[in-house]
Amino acid sequence: MALDDPTKKMSKSAKSEYNYIALTDDEATIRRKIKKAVTDSGSEIIYSDKKPALQNLLHIYSLLAEKTIKEIEKMYVGQGYGGFKSDLADNIINFLKPLQSKMANISDSQVQKILSEGAEKVRPIARNKIIEVKEKLGFIQ
């Protein structure tokens, strides 16, 4: 869910850049977005339906760190949101590093080649599907 409003989905078309983490966000941007992420009142790291913003951050942490929410809660007993958010940012950064490295090391010509090869593979499938749709709509008899 969105970092700035846990009742909505993350969206790169959102009004605020603080709504989402982009795959291409650098470390400083990720840290800034997580630091500004909405949290609920209080300071305990506890999963509760009364804390949807914290639930959201716990879900993200859990998925990226491959830890259960209960494990994460135990890790942060007696601590506030600051350390939790800092560690969450670290997890996001570490998760994105391999992808960002691959993206940085692929040339425009390599991307064009991949896209061209993919287009060649799907063109016959798409052509057949278009014919099928036209037949069903009665455009081809």
The first five atom37 places (N, CA, C, CB, O) and aatype in JSON, in Angstrom:
{
  "aatype": [12, 0, 10, 3, 3, 14, 16, 11, 11, 12, 15, 11, 15, 0, 11, 15, 6, 18, 2, 18, 9, 0, 10, 16, 3, 3, 6, 0, 16, 9, 1, 1, 11, 9, 11, 11, 0, 19, 16, 3, 15, 7, 15, 6, 9, 9, 18, 15, 3, 11, 11, 14, 0, 10, 5, 2, 10, 10, 8, 9, 18, 15, 10, 10, 0, 6, 11, 16, 9, 11, 6, 9, 6, 11, 12, 18, 19, 7, 5, 7, 18, 7, 7, 13, 11, 15, 3, 10, 0, 3, 2, 9, 9, 2, 13, 10, 11, 14, 10, 5, 15, 11, 12, 0, 2, 9, 15, 3, 15, 5, 19, 5, 11, 9, 10, 15, 6, 7, 0, 6, 11, 19, 1, 14, 9, 0, 1, 2, 11, 9, 9, 6, 19, 11, 6, 11, 10, 7, 13, 9, 5],
  "atom_mask": [
    [1, 1, 1, 1, 1],
    [1, 1, 1, 1, 1],
    [1, 1, 1, 1, 1],
    [1, 1, 1, 1, 1],
    [1, 1, 1, 1, 1],
    [1, 1, 1, 1, 1],
    [1, 1, 1, 1, 1],
    [1, 1, 1, 1, 1],
    [1, 1, 1, 1, 1],
    [1, 1, 1, 1, 1],
    [1, 1, 1, 1, 1],
    [1, 1, 1, 1, 1],
    [1, 1, 1, 1, 1],
    [1, 1, 1, 1, 1],
    [1, 1, 1, 1, 1],
    [1, 1, 1, 1, 1],
    [1, 1, 1, 1, 1],
    [1, 1, 1, 1, 1],
    [1, 1, 1, 1, 1],
    [1, 1, 1, 1, 1],
    [1, 1, 1, 1, 1],
    [1, 1, 1, 1, 1],
    [1, 1, 1, 1, 1],
    [1, 1, 1, 1, 1],
    [1, 1, 1, 1, 1],
    [1, 1, 1, 1, 1],
    [1, 1, 1, 1, 1],
    [1, 1, 1, 1, 1],
    [1, 1, 1, 1, 1],
    [1, 1, 1, 1, 1],
    [1, 1, 1, 1, 1],
    [1, 1, 1, 1, 1],
    [1, 1, 1, 1, 1],
    [1, 1, 1, 1, 1],
    [1, 1, 1, 1, 1],
    [1, 1, 1, 1, 1],
    [1, 1, 1, 1, 1],
    [1, 1, 1, 1, 1],
    [1, 1, 1, 1, 1],
    [1, 1, 1, 1, 1],
    [1, 1, 1, 1, 1],
    [1, 1, 1, 0, 1],
    [1, 1, 1, 1, 1],
    [1, 1, 1, 1, 1],
    [1, 1, 1, 1, 1],
    [1, 1, 1, 1, 1],
    [1, 1, 1, 1, 1],
    [1, 1, 1, 1, 1],
    [1, 1, 1, 1, 1],
    [1, 1, 1, 1, 1],
    [1, 1, 1, 1, 1],
    [1, 1, 1, 1, 1],
    [1, 1, 1, 1, 1],
    [1, 1, 1, 1, 1],
    [1, 1, 1, 1, 1],
    [1, 1, 1, 1, 1],
    [1, 1, 1, 1, 1],
    [1, 1, 1, 1, 1],
    [1, 1, 1, 1, 1],
    [1, 1, 1, 1, 1],
    [1, 1, 1, 1, 1],
    [1, 1, 1, 1, 1],
    [1, 1, 1, 1, 1],
    [1, 1, 1, 1, 1],
    [1, 1, 1, 1, 1],
    [1, 1, 1, 1, 1],
    [1, 1, 1, 1, 1],
    [1, 1, 1, 1, 1],
    [1, 1, 1, 1, 1],
    [1, 1, 1, 1, 1],
    [1, 1, 1, 1, 1],
    [1, 1, 1, 1, 1],
    [1, 1, 1, 1, 1],
    [1, 1, 1, 1, 1],
    [1, 1, 1, 1, 1],
    [1, 1, 1, 1, 1],
    [1, 1, 1, 1, 1],
    [1, 1, 1, 0, 1],
    [1, 1, 1, 1, 1],
    [1, 1, 1, 0, 1],
    [1, 1, 1, 1, 1],
    [1, 1, 1, 0, 1],
    [1, 1, 1, 0, 1],
    [1, 1, 1, 1, 1],
    [1, 1, 1, 1, 1],
    [1, 1, 1, 1, 1],
    [1, 1, 1, 1, 1],
    [1, 1, 1, 1, 1],
    [1, 1, 1, 1, 1],
    [1, 1, 1, 1, 1],
    [1, 1, 1, 1, 1],
    [1, 1, 1, 1, 1],
    [1, 1, 1, 1, 1],
    [1, 1, 1, 1, 1],
    [1, 1, 1, 1, 1],
    [1, 1, 1, 1, 1],
    [1, 1, 1, 1, 1],
    [1, 1, 1, 1, 1],
    [1, 1, 1, 1, 1],
    [1, 1, 1, 1, 1],
    [1, 1, 1, 1, 1],
    [1, 1, 1, 1, 1],
    [1, 1, 1, 1, 1],
    [1, 1, 1, 1, 1],
    [1, 1, 1, 1, 1],
    [1, 1, 1, 1, 1],
    [1, 1, 1, 1, 1],
    [1, 1, 1, 1, 1],
    [1, 1, 1, 1, 1],
    [1, 1, 1, 1, 1],
    [1, 1, 1, 1, 1],
    [1, 1, 1, 1, 1],
    [1, 1, 1, 1, 1],
    [1, 1, 1, 1, 1],
    [1, 1, 1, 1, 1],
    [1, 1, 1, 1, 1],
    [1, 1, 1, 1, 1],
    [1, 1, 1, 0, 1],
    [1, 1, 1, 1, 1],
    [1, 1, 1, 1, 1],
    [1, 1, 1, 1, 1],
    [1, 1, 1, 1, 1],
    [1, 1, 1, 1, 1],
    [1, 1, 1, 1, 1],
    [1, 1, 1, 1, 1],
    [1, 1, 1, 1, 1],
    [1, 1, 1, 1, 1],
    [1, 1, 1, 1, 1],
    [1, 1, 1, 1, 1],
    [1, 1, 1, 1, 1],
    [1, 1, 1, 1, 1],
    [1, 1, 1, 1, 1],
    [1, 1, 1, 1, 1],
    [1, 1, 1, 1, 1],
    [1, 1, 1, 1, 1],
    [1, 1, 1, 1, 1],
    [1, 1, 1, 1, 1],
    [1, 1, 1, 0, 1],
    [1, 1, 1, 1, 1],
    [1, 1, 1, 1, 1],
    [1, 1, 1, 1, 1]
  ],
  "atom_positions": [
    [[0.84, -1.17, 0.0], [0.0, 0.0, 0.0], [0.89, 1.24, 0.0], [-0.96, 0.0, 1.22], [2.1, 1.15, 0.23]],
    [[0.3, 2.37, -0.25], [1.04, 3.62, -0.39], [1.73, 4.01, 0.92], [0.12, 4.73, -0.84], [1.21, 3.78, 2.01]],
    [[2.91, 4.59, 0.78], [3.66, 5.04, 1.95], [3.02, 6.26, 2.61], [5.1, 5.35, 1.57], [3.16, 6.46, 3.82]],
    [[2.34, 7.06, 1.82], [1.74, 8.28, 2.37], [0.26, 8.13, 2.71], [1.91, 9.4, 1.4], [-0.34, 9.03, 3.3]],
    [[-0.34, 7.01, 2.33], [-1.74, 6.75, 2.65], [-1.99, 5.25, 2.55], [-2.69, 7.53, 1.68], [-2.21, 4.73, 1.46]],
    [[-1.96, 4.54, 3.68], [-2.07, 3.08, 3.67], [-3.42, 2.54, 3.21], [-1.78, 2.56, 5.02], [-3.6, 1.32, 3.14]],
    [[-4.36, 3.42, 2.91], [-5.66, 2.96, 2.41], [-5.67, 2.9, 0.88], [-6.78, 3.88, 2.9], [-6.64, 2.43, 0.29]],
    [[-4.6, 3.35, 0.25], [-4.51, 3.36, -1.21], [-3.3, 2.56, -1.67], [-4.43, 4.8, -1.75], [-2.35, 2.35, -0.91]],
    [[-3.34, 2.12, -2.91], [-2.22, 1.37, -3.48], [-1.1, 2.32, -3.88], [-2.68, 0.54, -4.68], [-1.34, 3.47, -4.23]],
    [[0.13, 1.8, -3.83], [1.26, 2.57, -4.36], [1.03, 2.81, -5.84], [2.61, 1.84, -4.11], [0.51, 1.94, -6.54]],
    [[1.41, 3.99, -6.3], [1.22, 4.31, -7.71], [2.23, 5.36, -8.15], [-0.21, 4.81, -7.98], [2.36, 6.41, -7.53]],
    [[2.93, 5.05, -9.24], [3.9, 6.03, -9.74], [3.2, 7.26, -10.32], [4.8, 5.39, -10.8], [3.84, 8.28, -10.55]],
    [[1.9, 7.17, -10.54], [1.15, 8.32, -11.04], [0.5, 9.11, -9.91], [0.09, 7.85, -12.03], [-0.27, 10.03, -10.16]],
    [[0.82, 8.76, -8.67], [0.28, 9.49, -7.53], [0.78, 10.93, -7.52], [0.65, 8.78, -6.2], [1.83, 11.23, -8.11]],
    [[0.04, 11.79, -6.87], [0.4, 13.21, -6.81], [1.74, 13.42, -6.08], [-0.7, 14.01, -6.1], [2.49, 14.33, -6.42]],
    [[2.02, 12.58, -5.11], [3.22, 12.74, -4.29], [4.24, 11.65, -4.61], [2.86, 12.72, -2.81], [3.9, 10.48, -4.77]],
    [[5.5, 12.05, -4.7], [6.57, 11.07, -4.9], [6.76, 10.22, -3.64], [7.89, 11.77, -5.27], [7.41, 9.18, -3.69]],
    [[6.19, 10.66, -2.53], [6.31, 9.93, -1.27], [5.26, 8.83, -1.13], [6.19, 10.88, -0.11], [5.09, 8.25, -0.06]],
    [[4.56, 8.55, -2.2], [3.55, 7.5, -2.25], [4.18, 6.13, -2.47], [2.54, 7.8, -3.36], [3.63, 5.13, -2.01]],
    [[5.3, 6.07, -3.16], [5.84, 4.81, -3.65], [7.37, 4.8, -3.61], [5.36, 4.55, -5.07], [8.01, 5.84, -3.47]],
    [[7.93, 3.61, -3.74], [9.36, 3.42, -3.95], [9.51, 2.97, -5.4], [9.99, 2.36, -2.92], [8.95, 1.95, -5.8]],
    [[10.26, 3.73, -6.17], [10.51, 3.35, -7.57], [11.69, 2.38, -7.62], [10.79, 4.62, -8.45], [12.59, 2.45, -6.78]],
    [[11.69, 1.5, -8.59], [12.78, 0.55, -8.74], [14.12, 1.25, -8.99], [12.49, -0.42, -9.88], [15.18, 0.68, -8.72]],
    [[14.06, 2.47, -9.48], [15.27, 3.21, -9.8], [15.65, 4.25, -8.73], [15.11, 3.91, -11.13], [16.62, 4.98, -8.91]],
    [[14.91, 4.31, -7.64], [15.24, 5.27, -6.58], [16.62, 4.97, -6.01], [14.18, 5.24, -5.46], [16.96, 3.81, -5.75]],
    [[17.42, 6.03, -5.8], [18.73, 5.84, -5.19], [18.57, 5.71, -3.67], [19.7, 7.01, -5.55], [17.48, 5.9, -3.13]],
    [[19.68, 5.4, -3.0], [19.63, 5.15, -1.56], [19.08, 6.35, -0.78], [21.01, 4.8, -1.05], [18.25, 6.18, 0.11]],
    [[19.55, 7.54, -1.12], [19.11, 8.73, -0.39], [17.61, 8.96, -0.56], [19.89, 9.97, -0.87], [16.92, 9.35, 0.39]],
    [[17.12, 8.73, -1.75], [15.69, 8.91, -2.02], [14.86, 7.88, -1.25], [15.4, 8.8, -3.53], [13.82, 8.21, -0.68]],
    [[15.32, 6.65, -1.25], [14.61, 5.59, -0.5], [14.56, 5.94, 0.98], [15.28, 4.21, -0.71], [13.51, 5.85, 1.61]],
    [[15.7, 6.34, 1.52], [15.74, 6.69, 2.94], [14.8, 7.86, 3.25], [17.18, 7.05, 3.36], [14.09, 7.85, 4.26]],
    [[14.78, 8.86, 2.38], [13.92, 10.02, 2.57], [12.44, 9.61, 2.52], [14.21, 11.09, 1.51], [11.64, 10.06, 3.34]],
    [[12.09, 8.77, 1.56], [10.69, 8.34, 1.43], [10.25, 7.51, 2.62], [10.5, 7.53, 0.14], [9.14, 7.69, 3.12]],
    [[11.1, 6.61, 3.08], [10.74, 5.77, 4.23], [10.67, 6.62, 5.5], [11.74, 4.62, 4.41], [9.8, 6.41, 6.33]],
    [[11.59, 7.55, 5.64], [11.57, 8.43, 6.81], [10.26, 9.22, 6.87], [12.77, 9.4, 6.78], [9.72, 9.45, 7.95]],
    [[9.75, 9.63, 5.71], [8.5, 10.41, 5.64], [7.26, 9.52, 5.58], [8.52, 11.33, 4.44], [6.14, 10.03, 5.63]],
    [[7.43, 8.21, 5.49], [6.28, 7.31, 5.41], [5.38, 7.51, 6.62], [6.74, 5.83, 5.32], [5.85, 7.68, 7.75]],
    [[4.1, 7.48, 6.37], [3.11, 7.68, 7.42], [3.21, 6.55, 8.43], [1.68, 7.75, 6.82], [3.33, 5.38, 8.08]],
    [[3.17, 6.93, 9.7], [3.04, 5.96, 10.78], [1.85, 6.36, 11.62], [4.36, 5.88, 11.65], [1.31, 7.46, 11.48]],
    [[1.45, 5.48, 12.48], [0.29, 5.75, 13.32], [0.74, 6.34, 14.65], [-0.53, 4.46, 13.55], [1.94, 6.38, 14.94]],
    [[-0.21, 6.78, 15.44], [0.14, 7.33, 16.75], [0.77, 6.23, 17.61], [-1.11, 7.94, 17.45], [0.54, 5.04, 17.4]],
    [[1.56, 6.66, 18.55], [2.29, 5.71, 19.39], [3.68, 5.52, 18.84], [0.0, 0.0, 0.0], [4.07, 6.18, 17.88]],
    [[4.42, 4.62, 19.44], [5.78, 4.38, 18.97], [6.17, 2.91, 18.98], [6.74, 5.15, 19.8], [7.25, 2.56, 18.52]],
    [[5.3, 2.05, 19.49], [5.61, 0.63, 19.55], [5.44, -0.02, 18.19], [4.73, -0.07, 20.58], [4.51, 0.29, 17.44]],
    [[6.34, -0.92, 17.89], [6.27, -1.67, 16.63], [5.42, -2.91, 16.9], [7.71, -2.06, 16.09], [5.93, -3.98, 17.23]],
    [[4.12, -2.74, 16.74], [3.16, -3.81, 17.0], [2.15, -3.83, 15.86], [2.44, -3.62, 18.38], [1.6, -2.8, 15.48]],
    [[1.92, -5.03, 15.33], [0.96, -5.21, 14.25], [-0.44, -5.15, 14.83], [1.19, -6.56, 13.5], [-0.79, -5.93, 15.72]],
    [[-1.24, -4.21, 14.34], [-2.6, -4.05, 14.85], [-3.48, -3.46, 13.77], [-2.61, -3.15, 16.11], [-3.04, -2.63, 12.97]],
    [[-4.73, -3.89, 13.74], [-5.7, -3.32, 12.8], [-5.93, -1.84, 13.06], [-7.03, -4.08, 12.88], [-6.39, -1.11, 12.18]],
    [[-5.6, -1.4, 14.26], [-5.75, 0.01, 14.6], [-4.58, 0.85, 14.07], [-5.88, 0.17, 16.11], [-4.57, 2.07, 14.2]],
    [[-3.59, 0.17, 13.49], [-2.4, 0.85, 12.97], [-2.15, 0.45, 11.52], [-1.17, 0.54, 13.85], [-1.16, -0.24, 11.24]],
    [[-3.01, 0.85, 10.59], [-2.86, 0.43, 9.2], [-1.56, 0.9, 8.54], [-4.02, 0.92, 8.4], [-1.0, 0.2, 7.69]],
    [[-1.08, 2.08, 8.92], [0.17, 2.58, 8.32], [1.34, 1.71, 8.75], [0.42, 4.05, 8.72], [2.19, 1.36, 7.94]],
    [[1.39, 1.36, 10.04], [2.45, 0.5, 10.53], [2.31, -0.91, 9.96], [2.45, 0.47, 12.08], [3.3, -1.56, 9.64]],
    [[1.09, -1.39, 9.84], [0.85, -2.69, 9.2], [1.5, -2.72, 7.82], [-0.66, -2.98, 9.08], [2.17, -3.69, 7.46]],
    [[1.28, -1.67, 7.06], [1.81, -1.57, 5.71], [3.34, -1.69, 5.74], [1.39, -0.24, 5.06], [3.91, -2.47, 4.98]],
    [[3.98, -0.92, 6.6], [5.44, -0.95, 6.68], [5.94, -2.31, 7.16], [5.96, 0.16, 7.61], [6.97, -2.81, 6.69]],
    [[5.22, -2.91, 8.09], [5.6, -4.25, 8.57], [5.48, -5.29, 7.45], [4.71, -4.67, 9.76], [6.32, -6.18, 7.34]],
    [[4.45, -5.17, 6.62], [4.3, -6.1, 5.49], [5.48, -5.96, 4.53], [2.98, -5.84, 4.75], [6.04, -6.97, 4.09]],
    [[5.85, -4.74, 4.21], [6.97, -4.51, 3.3], [8.25, -5.09, 3.9], [7.15, -2.99, 3.02], [8.99, -5.81, 3.22]],
    [[8.5, -4.8, 5.16], [9.69, -5.3, 5.85], [9.7, -6.83, 5.83], [9.73, -4.78, 7.31], [10.72, -7.45, 5.51]],
    [[8.58, -7.41, 6.18], [8.47, -8.86, 6.25], [8.78, -9.53, 4.91], [7.07, -9.26, 6.71], [9.51, -10.51, 4.85]],
    [[8.22, -8.99, 3.85], [8.44, -9.57, 2.52], [9.89, -9.45, 2.07], [7.54, -8.89, 1.51], [10.45, -10.39, 1.51]],
    [[10.49, -8.3, 2.31], [11.85, -8.07, 1.82], [12.91, -8.73, 2.69], [12.11, -6.59, 1.72], [13.94, -9.16, 2.18]],
    [[12.67, -8.8, 4.0], [13.65, -9.39, 4.91], [13.42, -10.88, 5.1], [13.6, -8.69, 6.26], [14.22, -11.56, 5.74]],
    [[12.31, -11.39, 4.55], [11.93, -12.79, 4.71], [11.87, -13.18, 6.19], [12.92, -13.7, 3.97], [12.4, -14.21, 6.61]],
    [[11.2, -12.33, 6.96], [10.96, -12.57, 8.37], [9.46, -12.47, 8.63], [11.76, -11.56, 9.27], [8.75, -11.76, 7.91]],
    [[9.01, -13.16, 9.63], [7.6, -13.04, 9.98], [7.39, -11.71, 10.71], [7.13, -14.25, 10.87], [8.33, -11.11, 11.23]],
    [[6.17, -11.28, 10.74], [5.86, -10.04, 11.44], [6.13, -10.2, 12.93], [4.39, -9.64, 11.2], [6.6, -9.26, 13.57]],
    [[5.85, -11.36, 13.47], [6.15, -11.61, 14.9], [7.65, -11.49, 15.16], [5.66, -13.02, 15.31], [8.04, -10.93, 16.19]],
    [[8.49, -12.0, 14.26], [9.94, -11.87, 14.43], [10.36, -10.4, 14.42], [10.69, -12.63, 13.31], [11.2, -9.98, 15.2]],
    [[9.76, -9.63, 13.53], [10.08, -8.21, 13.42], [9.63, -7.47, 14.69], [9.41, -7.59, 12.16], [10.36, -6.63, 15.22]],
    [[8.44, -7.79, 15.16], [7.96, -7.17, 16.4], [8.94, -7.43, 17.54], [6.55, -7.71, 16.77], [9.24, -6.52, 18.31]],
    [[9.43, -8.66, 17.66], [10.39, -9.01, 18.73], [11.69, -8.23, 18.58], [10.67, -10.52, 18.71], [12.3, -7.85, 19.58]],
    [[12.12, -8.01, 17.35], [13.37, -7.3, 17.1], [13.3, -5.85, 17.59], [13.7, -7.32, 15.61], [14.33, -5.26, 17.94]],
    [[12.12, -5.29, 17.62], [11.97, -3.86, 17.92], [11.24, -3.58, 19.24], [11.24, -3.19, 16.81], [10.75, -2.48, 19.44]],
    [[11.17, -4.56, 20.11], [10.55, -4.35, 21.42], [11.29, -3.22, 22.13], [10.56, -5.67, 22.27], [12.52, -3.23, 22.24]],
    [[10.53, -2.25, 22.62], [11.11, -1.14, 23.36], [11.76, -0.07, 22.49], [0.0, 0.0, 0.0], [12.32, 0.89, 23.01]],
    [[11.68, -0.24, 21.18], [12.27, 0.75, 20.27], [11.15, 1.51, 19.56], [13.21, 0.07, 19.23], [10.01, 1.06, 19.52]],
    [[11.49, 2.65, 19.03], [10.52, 3.48, 18.33], [10.59, 3.27, 16.83], [0.0, 0.0, 0.0], [11.26, 2.36, 16.33]],
    [[9.88, 4.14, 16.12], [9.78, 4.04, 14.67], [11.09, 4.37, 13.95], [8.7, 4.95, 14.18], [11.33, 3.86, 12.86]],
    [[11.94, 5.21, 14.54], [13.16, 5.66, 13.87], [14.07, 4.52, 13.43], [0.0, 0.0, 0.0], [14.45, 4.44, 12.26]],
    [[14.42, 3.66, 14.36], [15.3, 2.52, 14.04], [14.64, 1.54, 13.1], [0.0, 0.0, 0.0], [15.28, 1.0, 12.2]],
    [[13.35, 1.32, 13.31], [12.59, 0.43, 12.43], [12.61, 0.94, 11.0], [11.14, 0.29, 12.93], [12.87, 0.19, 10.07]],
    [[12.32, 2.23, 10.83], [12.29, 2.81, 9.49], [13.67, 2.8, 8.84], [11.74, 4.23, 9.54], [13.79, 2.56, 7.63]],
    [[14.7, 3.04, 9.61], [16.06, 3.01, 9.08], [16.4, 1.61, 8.57], [17.08, 3.44, 10.16], [16.96, 1.45, 7.48]],
    [[16.05, 0.6, 9.35], [16.3, -0.79, 8.94], [15.43, -1.18, 7.74], [16.03, -1.75, 10.11], [15.88, -1.91, 6.86]],
    [[14.2, -0.69, 7.71], [13.34, -0.95, 6.56], [13.96, -0.38, 5.3], [11.93, -0.36, 6.79], [13.98, -1.04, 4.26]],
    [[14.46, 0.85, 5.39], [15.12, 1.46, 4.23], [16.31, 0.61, 3.79], [15.58, 2.9, 4.56], [16.51, 0.41, 2.6]],
    [[17.11, 0.12, 4.74], [18.24, -0.75, 4.41], [17.78, -1.99, 3.66], [19.0, -1.16, 5.7], [18.4, -2.41, 2.68]],
    [[16.67, -2.58, 4.12], [16.15, -3.79, 3.46], [15.7, -3.5, 2.04], [14.98, -4.37, 4.27], [15.95, -4.29, 1.13]],
    [[15.05, -2.38, 1.84], [14.6, -2.01, 0.49], [15.81, -1.78, -0.41], [13.7, -0.73, 0.53], [15.85, -2.27, -1.54]],
    [[16.78, -1.05, 0.09], [18.0, -0.76, -0.68], [18.7, -2.06, -1.07], [18.95, 0.15, 0.13], [19.09, -2.24, -2.23]],
    [[18.87, -2.96, -0.12], [19.55, -4.24, -0.4], [18.76, -5.1, -1.37], [19.77, -5.01, 0.9], [19.34, -5.8, -2.2]],
    [[17.45, -5.05, -1.27], [16.6, -5.81, -2.18], [16.73, -5.29, -3.61], [15.14, -5.74, -1.73], [16.76, -6.08, -4.55]],
    [[16.79, -3.97, -3.78], [16.82, -3.37, -5.11], [18.22, -3.35, -5.75], [16.3, -1.97, -5.03], [18.32, -3.2, -6.97]],
    [[19.27, -3.5, -4.97], [20.63, -3.39, -5.51], [20.9, -4.3, -6.71], [21.63, -3.71, -4.43], [21.4, -3.81, -7.72]],
    [[20.58, -5.6, -6.66], [20.87, -6.45, -7.81], [20.15, -5.99, -9.09], [20.48, -7.89, -7.5], [20.74, -5.98, -10.17]],
    [[18.89, -5.62, -8.96], [18.13, -5.15, -10.12], [18.71, -3.85, -10.64], [16.65, -4.95, -9.75], [18.88, -3.68, -11.85]],
    [[19.01, -2.93, -9.74], [19.56, -1.64, -10.16], [20.92, -1.82, -10.83], [19.69, -0.7, -8.96], [21.25, -1.11, -11.78]],
    [[21.7, -2.77, -10.34], [23.0, -3.05, -10.95], [22.83, -3.57, -12.37], [23.8, -4.06, -10.1], [23.54, -3.15, -13.29]],
    [[21.89, -4.49, -12.56], [21.61, -5.01, -13.9], [21.13, -3.91, -14.83], [20.58, -6.12, -13.84], [21.54, -3.84, -15.98]],
    [[20.26, -3.05, -14.31], [19.74, -1.96, -15.13], [20.85, -1.0, -15.54], [18.64, -1.21, -14.36], [20.86, -0.49, -16.66]],
    [[21.77, -0.76, -14.63], [22.87, 0.17, -14.92], [23.85, -0.39, -15.94], [23.61, 0.52, -13.63], [24.55, 0.36, -16.62]],
    [[23.9, -1.72, -16.04], [24.88, -2.35, -16.91], [24.32, -2.86, -18.23], [25.52, -3.47, -16.18], [25.0, -3.59, -18.95]],
    [[23.11, -2.49, -18.55], [22.53, -2.92, -19.82], [22.49, -1.7, -20.76], [21.09, -3.53, -19.62], [22.04, -0.62, -20.38]],
    [[22.95, -1.91, -21.95], [23.01, -0.81, -22.91], [21.68, -0.65, -23.64], [24.15, -1.03, -23.93], [20.84, -1.55, -23.64]],
    [[21.52, 0.51, -24.26], [20.31, 0.76, -25.04], [20.18, -0.25, -26.17], [20.33, 2.19, -25.6], [19.08, -0.69, -26.49]],
    [[21.3, -0.62, -26.79], [21.25, -1.58, -27.9], [20.84, -2.97, -27.4], [22.61, -1.66, -28.61], [20.16, -3.71, -28.12]],
    [[21.26, -3.33, -26.19], [20.84, -4.62, -25.63], [19.34, -4.61, -25.35], [21.63, -4.94, -24.33], [18.65, -5.6, -25.61]],
    [[18.85, -3.52, -24.82], [17.41, -3.4, -24.56], [16.63, -3.49, -25.87], [17.08, -2.06, -23.83], [15.63, -4.2, -25.95]],
    [[17.11, -2.78, -26.89], [16.44, -2.8, -28.2], [16.42, -4.21, -28.78], [17.13, -1.84, -29.18], [15.42, -4.63, -29.36]],
    [[17.52, -4.94, -28.61], [17.6, -6.32, -29.12], [16.58, -7.21, -28.4], [19.03, -6.88, -28.94], [15.89, -8.01, -29.04]],
    [[16.5, -7.08, -27.09], [15.55, -7.87, -26.3], [14.12, -7.57, -26.73], [15.72, -7.6, -24.79], [13.3, -8.48, -26.91]],
    [[13.81, -6.28, -26.89], [12.46, -5.89, -27.31], [12.14, -6.41, -28.71], [12.32, -4.37, -27.27], [11.03, -6.87, -28.96]],
    [[13.09, -6.33, -29.62], [12.88, -6.81, -30.99], [12.65, -8.31, -31.02], [14.08, -6.45, -31.87], [11.75, -8.8, -31.7]],
    [[13.47, -9.04, -30.28], [13.31, -10.5, -30.23], [11.95, -10.88, -29.62], [14.45, -11.14, -29.41], [11.29, -11.8, -30.1]],
    [[11.55, -10.16, -28.58], [10.24, -10.42, -27.96], [9.1, -10.13, -28.92], [0.0, 0.0, 0.0], [8.13, -10.88, -28.98]],
    [[9.22, -9.05, -29.67], [8.19, -8.69, -30.65], [8.06, -9.77, -31.71], [8.51, -7.35, -31.3], [6.95, -10.12, -32.1]],
    [[9.17, -10.3, -32.17], [9.14, -11.36, -33.18], [8.45, -12.61, -32.65], [10.56, -11.71, -33.64], [7.74, -13.3, -33.39]],
    [[8.65, -12.91, -31.37], [8.03, -14.1, -30.77], [6.52, -13.94, -30.64], [8.64, -14.37, -29.4], [5.78, -14.89, -30.88]],
    [[6.08, -12.76, -30.26], [4.65, -12.6, -29.98], [3.83, -12.19, -31.2], [4.46, -11.58, -28.9], [2.6, -12.32, -31.19]],
    [[4.47, -11.7, -32.23], [3.73, -11.23, -33.4], [2.79, -12.3, -33.98], [4.71, -10.78, -34.48], [1.62, -11.99, -34.23]],
    [[3.25, -13.54, -34.2], [2.32, -14.56, -34.73], [1.17, -14.88, -33.76], [3.08, -15.84, -35.05], [0.04, -15.12, -34.19]],
    [[1.45, -14.87, -32.48], [0.41, -15.14, -31.48], [-0.63, -14.02, -31.51], [1.02, -15.27, -30.06], [-1.84, -14.28, -31.5]],
    [[-0.16, -12.78, -31.55], [-1.07, -11.63, -31.59], [-1.89, -11.63, -32.87], [-0.27, -10.32, -31.47], [-3.09, -11.33, -32.84]],
    [[-1.25, -11.96, -33.99], [-1.96, -11.99, -35.27], [-3.11, -13.0, -35.21], [-0.99, -12.35, -36.43], [-4.23, -12.69, -35.63]],
    [[-2.85, -14.19, -34.69], [-3.89, -15.21, -34.57], [-5.01, -14.76, -33.64], [-3.28, -16.51, -34.06], [-6.18, -15.03, -33.9]],
    [[-4.66, -14.09, -32.55], [-5.67, -13.63, -31.6], [-6.55, -12.56, -32.24], [-5.0, -13.08, -30.32], [-7.77, -12.55, -32.03]],
    [[-5.96, -11.67, -33.01], [-6.74, -10.62, -33.68], [-7.72, -11.24, -34.67], [-5.8, -9.63, -34.41], [-8.87, -10.82, -34.75]],
    [[-7.27, -12.23, -35.42], [-8.16, -12.93, -36.36], [-9.3, -13.59, -35.61], [-7.37, -14.0, -37.18], [-10.46, -13.5, -36.02]],
    [[-8.98, -14.25, -34.5], [-10.0, -14.92, -33.68], [-11.04, -13.91, -33.17], [-9.34, -15.65, -32.49], [-12.24, -14.19, -33.22]],
    [[-10.6, -12.78, -32.68], [-11.51, -11.75, -32.16], [-12.39, -11.21, -33.29], [-10.72, -10.61, -31.5], [-13.6, -11.05, -33.12]],
    [[-11.78, -10.93, -34.43], [-12.55, -10.41, -35.57], [-13.61, -11.41, -36.02], [-11.61, -10.06, -36.73], [-14.72, -11.02, -36.37]],
    [[-13.26, -12.69, -36.02], [-14.24, -13.73, -36.4], [-15.39, -13.75, -35.41], [-13.57, -15.12, -36.47], [-16.55, -13.84, -35.82]],
    [[-15.08, -13.66, -34.12], [-16.13, -13.72, -33.1], [-17.02, -12.47, -33.14], [-15.5, -13.87, -31.71], [-18.21, -12.54, -32.81]],
    [[-16.46, -11.36, -33.53], [-17.25, -10.12, -33.65], [-18.01, -10.04, -34.96], [-16.34, -8.91, -33.51], [-18.83, -9.15, -35.15]],
    [[-17.73, -10.96, -35.87], [-18.42, -10.98, -37.16], [-17.79, -10.12, -38.22], [0.0, 0.0, 0.0], [-18.41, -9.87, -39.26]],
    [[-16.58, -9.65, -37.99], [-15.89, -8.84, -39.0], [-15.33, -9.71, -40.11], [-14.77, -8.01, -38.36], [-15.15, -9.25, -41.23]],
    [[-15.05, -10.97, -39.78], [-14.53, -11.92, -40.77], [-15.48, -13.12, -40.77], [-13.03, -12.37, -40.44], [-15.83, -13.67, -39.73]],
    [[-15.88, -13.49, -41.99], [-16.81, -14.63, -42.08], [-16.22, -15.73, -42.91], [-18.15, -14.21, -42.66], [-16.85, -16.77, -43.09]]
  ]
}
